[in-house]
Amino acid sequence: MASVHSKSVPDGVQPLVALKILVAGGFGVGKTTLVGSVSEIRALHTEEALTGAGQVVDNTNGVERKTTTTVAMDFGRITIRDGLCLYLFGTPGQDRFWFMWDELAMGALGAVVLADTRRLEDCFPAVDYFEHRGLPFVVGVNHFEGSRHYNPEKVSKALDLDDRTPVVMCDARDRESGKNVLIKLVEHVSELRNAKAEPEPATSSNGLPRRPVKH
């Protein structure tokens, strides 16, 4: 796997591998909350107060009590196991800040797309973005009070996801729940890479030898 950073360590000591992960999704879906709840360091947040000027461009339906918004990124770090830690970069959710996504996505191993079933369409742009870039991702359905419970299969169908893309139910406020989503992403990326590494069969489906592809 590609890593953000790998430190040189003495013989016999497991090297530290740091991987870059994006946390994306719609406005007010819980990205800042997730990064803050799982981070083992004091998370960096670039939040500003919502103002009247933003009401004409920010859709606050369903999140009327939200008073701040991320204008650049959130940043945190979590150690998944000995020798493996994740650097988390939370993306801004509003349309007018999407131009920053390309910069944040550089060098990323994968992404978590947070979804709110009350406003599922808000995560469509994030799903489209990562699908078009070919960046592996999982969908974390953040449960809010008053929202209906849907099983992962229904959410996957509604988002028209590839069958291999995991959908995980979570609570962004709970550290273990958020950590479980991140572990699922790492496992998903590993499975995809292992599948690509498997050699193609030497025979075709009808048992005849397969002609080697010339490069």
Backbone as JSON, one array per atom type, in Angstrom:
{
  "sequence": "MASVHSKSVPDGVQPLVALKILVAGGFGVGKTTLVGSVSEIRALHTEEALTGAGQVVDNTNGVERKTTTTVAMDFGRITIRDGLCLYLFGTPGQDRFWFMWDELAMGALGAVVLADTRRLEDCFPAVDYFEHRGLPFVVGVNHFEGSRHYNPEKVSKALDLDDRTPVVMCDARDRESGKNVLIKLVEHVSELRNAKAEPEPATSSNGLPRRPVKH",
  "N": [[0.83, -1.19, 0.0], [0.39, 2.28, -0.67], [2.0, 4.82, 1.18], [1.84, 7.62, 3.43], [3.94, 8.23, 5.05], [6.86, 6.62, 6.2], [8.8, 5.55, 8.73], [12.31, 5.09, 9.33], [13.52, 2.46, 11.27], [15.16, 0.76, 14.03], [16.64, -2.55, 13.64], [14.44, -5.31, 14.03], [12.35, -3.89, 15.07], [9.06, -2.98, 14.39], [8.32, -1.1, 11.49], [6.83, 2.18, 11.25], [3.98, 2.79, 9.48], [2.25, 5.23, 7.8], [-0.86, 6.22, 6.65], [-2.82, 8.09, 4.35], [-6.07, 9.26, 4.66], [-9.23, 10.26, 3.45], [-12.09, 12.01, 4.68], [-15.23, 12.45, 3.72], [-18.3, 13.96, 2.43], [-21.68, 15.25, 2.62], [-22.88, 18.58, 3.57], [-22.87, 19.19, 7.03], [-22.96, 16.5, 7.8], [-21.42, 15.16, 9.64], [-18.64, 14.99, 9.5], [-16.55, 16.52, 10.72], [-17.11, 15.85, 13.36], [-16.62, 13.06, 13.37], [-13.82, 12.92, 12.76], [-12.82, 14.29, 14.98], [-13.69, 12.66, 17.1], [-12.36, 10.19, 16.82], [-9.67, 10.79, 16.71], [-6.42, 10.56, 18.08], [-4.82, 12.59, 18.76], [-5.04, 16.11, 19.46], [-7.5, 17.25, 17.47], [-7.27, 19.13, 14.43], [-9.23, 21.78, 13.44], [-10.88, 23.74, 11.0], [-12.99, 25.71, 11.35], [-15.65, 28.01, 10.82], [-18.04, 30.48, 11.87], [-21.44, 30.15, 10.86], [-23.08, 32.45, 8.76], [-25.51, 35.01, 7.95], [-25.12, 35.67, 5.31], [-24.36, 33.32, 4.11], [-26.65, 31.84, 3.94], [-28.02, 31.83, 1.55], [-26.66, 30.12, -0.08], [-25.95, 27.82, 1.29], [-27.43, 24.8, 2.11], [-29.33, 24.22, 4.77], [-31.31, 22.55, 5.58], [-32.61, 20.21, 7.76], [-30.39, 20.35, 9.33], [-30.61, 22.53, 11.02], [-29.72, 23.43, 13.49], [-27.02, 23.65, 13.29], [-24.15, 25.6, 13.7], [-21.6, 26.24, 12.88], [-19.12, 25.84, 10.25], [-16.91, 23.87, 8.23], [-14.21, 25.3, 6.58], [-11.86, 24.78, 5.33], [-10.27, 22.3, 6.06], [-10.46, 19.35, 8.15], [-8.28, 17.79, 10.49], [-6.79, 14.87, 11.75], [-5.37, 12.12, 13.68], [-5.01, 8.61, 13.96], [-4.06, 5.59, 15.5], [-4.25, 2.46, 14.2], [-3.3, -0.11, 14.61], [-0.3, -1.6, 16.01], [2.36, -0.13, 14.36], [0.83, 0.88, 12.27], [-0.74, 3.74, 11.31], [-3.3, 6.19, 10.72], [-3.67, 9.14, 8.88], [-6.06, 11.54, 9.0], [-8.08, 13.42, 6.87], [-10.5, 15.69, 6.78], [-12.91, 16.77, 4.5], [-14.27, 19.9, 3.26], [-17.81, 20.5, 3.19], [-19.56, 22.11, 1.67], [-20.66, 23.21, -1.59], [-19.19, 25.35, -2.67], [-16.63, 25.06, -1.75], [-15.54, 22.84, -2.93], [-13.46, 22.9, -4.72], [-11.15, 22.43, -3.36], [-10.9, 19.76, -3.0], [-9.38, 18.23, -4.82], [-6.74, 18.85, -4.14], [-6.63, 17.88, -1.51], [-7.05, 15.18, -1.98], [-4.76, 14.19, -3.11], [-2.36, 11.67, -2.98], [-3.87, 10.11, -1.28], [-4.97, 7.09, 0.26], [-7.52, 6.06, 0.4], [-11.06, 6.64, 1.03], [-13.6, 7.75, 3.33], [-16.99, 8.04, 2.94], [-19.35, 9.86, 4.4], [-22.79, 9.51, 5.19], [-26.12, 10.71, 5.51], [-29.2, 9.44, 6.06], [-31.5, 10.94, 5.98], [-30.96, 12.95, 4.28], [-29.89, 11.82, 1.9], [-29.11, 12.37, -0.72], [-27.21, 14.33, -0.5], [-24.73, 13.16, -0.3], [-24.18, 12.24, -2.79], [-22.45, 13.72, -4.64], [-19.88, 13.25, -3.49], [-19.63, 10.45, -3.65], [-19.7, 10.17, -6.46], [-17.38, 11.6, -7.09], [-15.2, 10.09, -5.99], [-15.58, 7.65, -7.26], [-15.12, 8.37, -9.94], [-12.45, 9.11, -9.8], [-11.33, 6.71, -9.21], [-10.7, 6.02, -6.63], [-10.62, 4.01, -3.82], [-13.37, 3.56, -1.56], [-15.47, 3.62, 1.39], [-18.85, 3.65, 2.52], [-20.1, 5.35, 5.21], [-22.83, 5.24, 7.17], [-24.12, 7.63, 9.01], [-25.89, 7.68, 11.89], [-28.58, 9.64, 12.88], [-30.55, 11.14, 15.48], [-33.97, 10.48, 15.24], [-33.89, 9.76, 12.61], [-34.69, 7.31, 10.07], [-33.98, 3.81, 10.23], [-32.06, 2.03, 7.95], [-31.16, -0.92, 6.19], [-27.81, -1.95, 5.22], [-27.83, -2.96, 2.58], [-30.01, -1.72, 1.3], [-29.22, 0.95, 1.34], [-26.92, 0.8, -0.23], [-28.04, 0.05, -2.68], [-29.63, 2.3, -3.2], [-27.67, 4.2, -3.6], [-26.5, 3.18, -5.8], [-24.13, 1.62, -5.75], [-21.01, -0.07, -6.43], [-20.93, -3.59, -6.04], [-18.85, -4.4, -4.4], [-18.26, -2.31, -2.74], [-18.19, -1.39, 0.56], [-20.83, -0.76, 2.94], [-21.31, 0.79, 5.96], [-22.87, 0.98, 9.08], [-22.87, 3.6, 11.46], [-21.92, 5.69, 14.29], [-20.94, 8.83, 14.41], [-20.11, 10.15, 16.65], [-19.09, 8.36, 18.4], [-16.13, 6.84, 19.38], [-15.21, 4.15, 18.99], [-17.03, 3.22, 17.12], [-16.52, 4.92, 14.94], [-13.85, 4.21, 14.49], [-14.18, 1.59, 13.66], [-15.3, 1.95, 11.13], [-13.1, 3.04, 9.77], [-11.27, 0.93, 9.92], [-12.63, -0.91, 8.36], [-12.4, 0.34, 5.88], [-9.59, 0.21, 5.41], [-9.31, -2.58, 5.26], [-10.9, -3.06, 3.03], [-9.49, -1.73, 0.97], [-7.14, -3.25, 1.01], [-8.15, -5.76, 0.21], [-8.96, -5.17, -2.4], [-6.51, -4.57, -3.61], [-5.15, -6.98, -3.31], [-6.7, -8.58, -4.93], [-6.16, -7.49, -7.43], [-3.53, -8.23, -7.64], [-3.56, -10.93, -8.05], [-2.65, -13.5, -10.31], [-3.68, -13.78, -13.75], [-5.72, -16.43, -15.07], [-4.14, -19.17, -16.79], [-5.46, -20.39, -18.81], [-8.26, -20.15, -21.05], [-11.85, -19.63, -20.61], [-12.94, -21.86, -21.85], [-11.11, -23.81, -21.54], [-8.96, -23.8, -23.29], [-5.57, -22.79, -24.11], [-4.59, -19.55, -23.03], [-3.89, -16.72, -24.97], [-0.9, -14.94, -24.63], [-0.79, -11.52, -23.58], [0.59, -8.95, -25.46], [2.8, -6.33, -24.73]],
  "CA": [[0.0, 0.0, 0.0], [1.1, 3.55, -0.64], [1.95, 5.4, 2.51], [2.21, 9.02, 3.55], [5.24, 8.34, 5.71], [7.35, 5.39, 6.8], [10.03, 5.9, 9.44], [13.36, 4.09, 9.48], [13.58, 2.03, 12.66], [16.2, -0.25, 14.25], [16.28, -3.93, 13.31], [13.6, -5.98, 15.01], [11.23, -3.03, 15.45], [8.16, -2.83, 13.25], [8.3, 0.28, 11.0], [5.56, 2.88, 11.29], [3.41, 3.13, 8.18], [1.17, 6.2, 7.95], [-1.67, 6.27, 5.45], [-3.69, 9.26, 4.25], [-7.47, 8.92, 4.45], [-10.16, 11.39, 3.38], [-13.43, 11.86, 5.24], [-16.0, 13.35, 2.88], [-19.75, 13.85, 2.54], [-22.41, 16.5, 2.5], [-22.84, 19.62, 4.6], [-23.49, 18.84, 8.29], [-23.18, 15.06, 7.93], [-20.68, 14.65, 10.79], [-17.22, 14.77, 9.18], [-15.74, 17.1, 11.79], [-17.36, 15.05, 14.56], [-15.92, 11.78, 13.24], [-12.38, 13.14, 12.89], [-12.54, 14.67, 16.36], [-13.97, 11.59, 18.05], [-11.42, 9.08, 16.71], [-8.28, 11.25, 16.71], [-5.67, 10.4, 19.33], [-4.22, 13.89, 19.03], [-6.04, 17.17, 19.38], [-7.8, 17.44, 16.04], [-7.24, 20.48, 13.87], [-10.47, 22.13, 12.76], [-10.88, 25.08, 10.4], [-14.41, 26.05, 11.34], [-16.08, 29.41, 10.96], [-19.46, 30.59, 12.18], [-22.35, 30.37, 9.76], [-23.61, 33.82, 8.76], [-26.68, 35.23, 7.11], [-24.71, 35.73, 3.9], [-24.25, 31.97, 3.58], [-27.93, 31.16, 3.89], [-28.51, 31.72, 0.18], [-25.91, 29.09, -0.81], [-25.84, 26.62, 2.11], [-28.69, 24.15, 2.43], [-29.3, 23.8, 6.17], [-32.47, 21.72, 5.89], [-32.25, 19.03, 8.53], [-29.27, 20.67, 10.25], [-30.86, 23.92, 11.38], [-29.0, 23.8, 14.71], [-25.59, 23.76, 13.01], [-23.74, 27.01, 13.81], [-20.28, 26.43, 12.28], [-18.87, 25.04, 9.06], [-15.51, 23.71, 7.87], [-13.9, 26.1, 5.4], [-10.64, 24.28, 4.69], [-10.21, 20.86, 6.3], [-10.22, 18.85, 9.5], [-7.13, 16.89, 10.48], [-6.58, 14.08, 12.95], [-4.54, 10.93, 13.51], [-5.4, 7.48, 14.78], [-3.28, 4.36, 15.33], [-5.15, 1.32, 14.05], [-2.58, -1.18, 15.29], [1.13, -1.31, 16.06], [3.0, 0.01, 13.06], [-0.06, 1.42, 11.26], [-1.6, 4.84, 11.74], [-4.01, 6.87, 9.65], [-3.84, 10.58, 8.93], [-7.42, 11.8, 8.53], [-8.32, 14.75, 6.32], [-11.92, 15.92, 6.54], [-13.13, 17.75, 3.44], [-15.41, 20.79, 3.45], [-18.99, 19.92, 2.58], [-20.32, 22.99, 0.78], [-20.28, 23.21, -3.0], [-18.23, 26.4, -3.03], [-15.29, 24.67, -1.31], [-15.15, 21.58, -3.56], [-12.22, 23.06, -5.48], [-10.05, 21.99, -2.52], [-10.87, 18.31, -2.9], [-8.27, 17.67, -5.6], [-5.52, 18.99, -3.35], [-6.71, 16.99, -0.36], [-7.07, 13.79, -2.42], [-3.44, 13.77, -3.58], [-1.66, 10.75, -2.1], [-4.77, 9.41, -0.37], [-5.16, 5.66, 0.07], [-8.94, 5.79, 0.24], [-11.93, 7.66, 1.63], [-14.87, 7.43, 3.98], [-18.06, 8.95, 2.56], [-20.4, 9.85, 5.4], [-24.12, 9.73, 4.63], [-27.25, 10.9, 6.41], [-30.32, 8.92, 5.26], [-32.53, 11.97, 5.85], [-30.53, 13.8, 3.16], [-28.95, 10.93, 1.24], [-28.63, 12.97, -1.96], [-26.07, 15.21, -0.22], [-23.46, 12.45, -0.45], [-24.0, 11.84, -4.19], [-21.23, 14.27, -5.26], [-18.68, 12.59, -2.96], [-19.59, 9.12, -4.26], [-19.31, 10.36, -7.86], [-15.99, 12.08, -7.14], [-14.26, 9.0, -5.74], [-15.74, 6.66, -8.33], [-14.46, 8.88, -11.14], [-11.0, 9.11, -9.56], [-10.88, 5.35, -8.96], [-10.18, 5.95, -5.27], [-11.48, 3.14, -3.01], [-14.06, 4.23, -0.46], [-16.59, 2.96, 2.04], [-19.9, 4.58, 2.93], [-20.46, 5.26, 6.62], [-24.15, 5.84, 7.39], [-24.12, 8.24, 10.34], [-27.27, 7.68, 12.39], [-29.01, 10.81, 13.64], [-31.81, 10.95, 16.19], [-35.15, 10.77, 14.43], [-33.76, 9.22, 11.24], [-35.08, 5.91, 9.92], [-32.9, 2.83, 10.07], [-32.08, 1.26, 6.7], [-30.06, -1.88, 6.18], [-26.76, -1.56, 4.27], [-28.17, -3.34, 1.21], [-30.9, -0.7, 0.74], [-28.42, 2.15, 1.11], [-26.05, 0.51, -1.37], [-28.86, 0.09, -3.89], [-30.05, 3.68, -3.44], [-26.5, 4.93, -4.11], [-26.03, 2.48, -7.0], [-22.73, 1.34, -5.51], [-20.43, -1.35, -6.82], [-21.22, -4.6, -5.02], [-17.71, -4.57, -3.5], [-18.11, -1.14, -1.88], [-18.87, -1.63, 1.84], [-21.67, 0.24, 3.61], [-21.19, 0.52, 7.38], [-23.64, 1.83, 9.97], [-21.96, 4.15, 12.47], [-22.25, 6.89, 15.06], [-19.72, 9.63, 14.3], [-19.73, 10.66, 17.98], [-18.52, 7.26, 19.17], [-14.79, 6.55, 18.88], [-15.08, 2.78, 18.51], [-17.83, 3.12, 15.91], [-15.76, 5.56, 13.86], [-12.66, 3.39, 14.22], [-14.63, 0.42, 12.9], [-15.45, 2.38, 9.73], [-11.76, 3.2, 9.2], [-10.7, -0.41, 9.75], [-13.3, -1.5, 7.2], [-11.81, 0.94, 4.69], [-8.26, -0.38, 5.22], [-9.52, -3.96, 4.8], [-11.44, -2.99, 1.66], [-8.38, -1.38, 0.07], [-6.26, -4.41, 0.97], [-8.8, -6.78, -0.59], [-8.91, -4.75, -3.8], [-5.13, -4.68, -4.1], [-4.82, -8.4, -3.4], [-7.41, -9.11, -6.1], [-5.42, -7.06, -8.62], [-2.24, -8.91, -7.68], [-3.73, -12.33, -8.42], [-2.36, -13.71, -11.73], [-4.79, -14.23, -14.58], [-5.61, -17.86, -15.4], [-3.35, -19.45, -18.0], [-6.34, -20.94, -19.84], [-9.51, -19.41, -21.23], [-12.98, -20.27, -19.96], [-13.27, -23.14, -22.46], [-10.02, -24.74, -21.29], [-7.87, -23.62, -24.25], [-4.53, -21.88, -23.64], [-4.83, -18.12, -23.24], [-2.8, -16.07, -25.69], [-0.29, -13.87, -23.82], [-0.99, -10.15, -24.06], [1.87, -8.31, -25.76], [2.84, -4.91, -24.35]],
  "C": [[0.87, 1.24, 0.0], [0.97, 4.16, 0.73], [2.33, 6.86, 2.46], [3.62, 9.12, 4.1], [5.61, 6.99, 6.29], [8.71, 5.68, 7.41], [11.02, 4.74, 9.42], [13.5, 3.75, 10.96], [14.66, 0.99, 12.81], [15.69, -1.65, 13.89], [15.46, -4.54, 14.44], [12.41, -5.16, 15.46], [10.37, -2.8, 14.21], [8.11, -1.37, 12.8], [6.89, 0.87, 11.09], [5.14, 3.25, 9.88], [2.22, 4.06, 8.42], [0.44, 6.36, 6.62], [-2.61, 7.47, 5.5], [-5.1, 8.83, 3.87], [-8.31, 10.19, 4.39], [-11.47, 11.02, 4.06], [-14.3, 12.91, 4.55], [-17.5, 13.13, 3.09], [-20.38, 15.22, 2.46], [-22.26, 17.43, 3.69], [-23.56, 19.12, 5.86], [-23.7, 17.36, 8.53], [-22.4, 14.44, 9.08], [-19.2, 14.39, 10.54], [-16.31, 15.3, 10.29], [-15.89, 16.3, 13.08], [-16.6, 13.74, 14.51], [-14.42, 11.95, 13.44], [-12.02, 13.45, 14.33], [-12.71, 13.52, 17.34], [-12.94, 10.47, 18.0], [-9.96, 9.51, 16.88], [-7.64, 11.1, 18.08], [-4.85, 11.64, 19.67], [-5.33, 14.92, 19.01], [-6.28, 17.5, 17.92], [-7.73, 18.91, 15.66], [-8.54, 20.72, 13.11], [-10.35, 23.53, 12.2], [-12.34, 25.51, 10.24], [-14.63, 27.55, 11.51], [-17.58, 29.42, 11.23], [-20.27, 30.8, 10.91], [-22.95, 31.77, 9.89], [-24.83, 33.9, 7.85], [-26.34, 35.23, 5.64], [-24.65, 34.33, 3.28], [-25.56, 31.25, 3.43], [-28.44, 30.96, 2.47], [-27.8, 30.63, -0.6], [-25.79, 27.79, -0.03], [-27.21, 26.07, 2.45], [-28.63, 23.6, 3.84], [-30.53, 22.99, 6.56], [-32.03, 20.45, 6.6], [-31.11, 19.26, 9.51], [-29.38, 22.13, 10.69], [-30.08, 24.37, 12.61], [-27.49, 23.93, 14.49], [-25.21, 25.24, 12.97], [-22.38, 27.29, 13.19], [-20.13, 25.55, 11.06], [-17.37, 24.98, 8.79], [-15.23, 24.46, 6.57], [-12.62, 25.66, 4.71], [-10.56, 22.76, 4.85], [-10.19, 20.61, 7.8], [-9.03, 17.91, 9.41], [-7.01, 16.18, 11.82], [-5.71, 12.87, 12.64], [-5.02, 9.84, 14.45], [-4.51, 6.29, 14.47], [-4.23, 3.18, 15.31], [-4.59, 0.1, 14.77], [-1.12, -0.8, 15.32], [1.71, -1.24, 14.65], [2.12, 0.61, 11.98], [-0.91, 2.54, 11.85], [-2.18, 5.53, 10.51], [-4.02, 8.36, 9.91], [-5.18, 10.9, 8.27], [-7.57, 13.25, 8.08], [-9.8, 14.88, 6.0], [-12.11, 17.03, 5.52], [-14.27, 18.69, 3.8], [-16.61, 20.27, 2.67], [-19.72, 20.8, 1.58], [-19.77, 23.0, -0.64], [-19.15, 24.18, -3.29], [-16.8, 26.09, -2.58], [-14.8, 23.39, -1.97], [-13.84, 21.69, -4.34], [-11.01, 22.57, -4.68], [-9.89, 20.47, -2.51], [-9.71, 17.7, -3.65], [-6.96, 17.74, -4.83], [-5.51, 18.0, -2.19], [-6.6, 15.52, -0.77], [-5.7, 13.29, -2.87], [-2.75, 12.88, -2.54], [-2.54, 9.96, -1.16], [-4.89, 7.94, -0.74], [-6.61, 5.33, -0.24], [-9.74, 6.85, 0.97], [-13.11, 7.02, 2.35], [-15.87, 8.48, 3.52], [-19.16, 8.82, 3.61], [-21.73, 10.21, 4.76], [-25.14, 9.88, 5.75], [-28.48, 10.48, 5.61], [-31.47, 9.91, 5.14], [-32.23, 12.88, 4.66], [-29.5, 13.02, 2.33], [-28.34, 11.55, -0.01], [-27.42, 13.88, -1.73], [-24.73, 14.5, -0.37], [-23.22, 12.0, -1.89], [-22.72, 12.41, -4.81], [-19.95, 13.59, -4.77], [-18.52, 11.2, -3.56], [-19.13, 9.22, -5.71], [-17.83, 10.72, -7.97], [-15.01, 10.93, -7.0], [-14.39, 7.88, -6.77], [-15.0, 7.1, -9.59], [-12.93, 8.9, -11.0], [-10.45, 7.7, -9.36], [-10.28, 5.17, -7.58], [-11.12, 5.09, -4.43], [-12.13, 3.92, -1.87], [-15.08, 3.29, 0.17], [-17.6, 4.04, 2.4], [-20.23, 4.31, 4.39], [-21.78, 5.97, 6.84], [-24.22, 6.32, 8.84], [-25.56, 8.38, 10.82], [-27.53, 8.91, 13.25], [-30.32, 10.5, 14.35], [-32.98, 11.36, 15.3], [-35.07, 10.25, 13.02], [-34.16, 7.76, 11.21], [-33.86, 5.03, 9.77], [-33.1, 2.08, 8.75], [-30.93, 0.27, 6.75], [-29.05, -1.49, 5.1], [-27.1, -1.87, 2.82], [-29.07, -2.28, 0.55], [-30.13, 0.59, 0.45], [-27.53, 1.96, -0.11], [-26.83, 0.59, -2.67], [-29.28, 1.52, -4.23], [-28.91, 4.51, -4.02], [-25.93, 4.31, -5.37], [-24.53, 2.18, -6.9], [-22.3, 0.03, -6.16], [-20.65, -2.33, -5.68], [-20.09, -4.76, -4.0], [-17.55, -3.42, -2.53], [-18.88, -1.33, -0.57], [-19.73, -0.44, 2.29], [-21.71, -0.14, 5.09], [-22.05, 1.49, 8.17], [-22.71, 2.35, 11.09], [-22.59, 5.3, 13.23], [-20.98, 7.71, 15.12], [-19.25, 10.15, 15.65], [-18.97, 9.62, 18.79], [-17.19, 6.83, 18.57], [-14.69, 5.15, 18.29], [-15.87, 2.58, 17.22], [-17.11, 3.74, 14.72], [-14.53, 4.77, 13.49], [-13.02, 2.17, 13.39], [-14.8, 0.76, 11.42], [-14.08, 2.48, 9.06], [-11.08, 1.85, 8.98], [-11.32, -1.09, 8.53], [-12.73, -0.95, 5.9], [-10.45, 0.32, 4.39], [-8.38, -1.8, 4.7], [-10.01, -3.99, 3.37], [-10.34, -2.69, 0.65], [-7.43, -2.57, -0.08], [-6.84, -5.52, 0.09], [-8.74, -6.44, -2.08], [-7.52, -4.92, -4.39], [-4.71, -6.14, -4.23], [-5.47, -9.03, -4.62], [-6.69, -8.73, -7.39], [-4.11, -7.82, -8.77], [-2.35, -10.37, -8.09], [-3.47, -12.5, -9.91], [-3.59, -14.18, -12.49], [-4.62, -15.71, -14.91], [-4.9, -18.08, -16.73], [-4.21, -20.02, -19.11], [-7.6, -20.11, -19.92], [-10.64, -20.2, -20.58], [-13.34, -21.62, -20.57], [-12.12, -24.14, -22.34], [-8.86, -24.63, -22.25], [-6.83, -22.66, -23.69], [-4.88, -20.43, -23.95], [-3.62, -17.5, -23.93], [-2.23, -14.95, -24.84], [-0.55, -12.51, -24.44], [0.36, -9.51, -24.26], [1.78, -6.83, -25.44], [3.85, -4.2, -25.23]]
}
